[in-house]
Amino acid sequence: MGEINGPMKKLKPQRCKTVGWLQRVEKDYIVIATSIYEGEGDDPTIDGCAIPIGCIESVKRLKG
């Protein structure tokens, strides 16, 4: 269950779908950018998340 500005006691793990740009693949996790801000140089500012490899069921490439 996801929550923004809500009570912490309500939060529990839940299956979800994340859509974004794959930024990095590490041994234990991947980094997905849901937004990439332009004009930030070699290390762009992103909205993103790191997802543990063990939590990933599938990765699909979407046609753009």
Stockholm file with secondary structure:
# STOCKHOLM 1.0

chainA/1-64         MGEINGPMKKLKPQRCKTVGWLQRVEKDYIVIATSIYEGEGDDPTIDGCAIPIGCIESVKRLKG
#=GR chainA/1-64 SS CCCSSSCGGGCCCCCCCCCSEEEEECSSEEEEEEEECSSCTTSCCEEEEEEEGGGCCCCCCCCC
#=GC SS_cons        CCCSSSCGGGCCCCCCCCCSEEEEECSSEEEEEEEECSSCTTSCCEEEEEEEGGGCCCCCCCCC
//
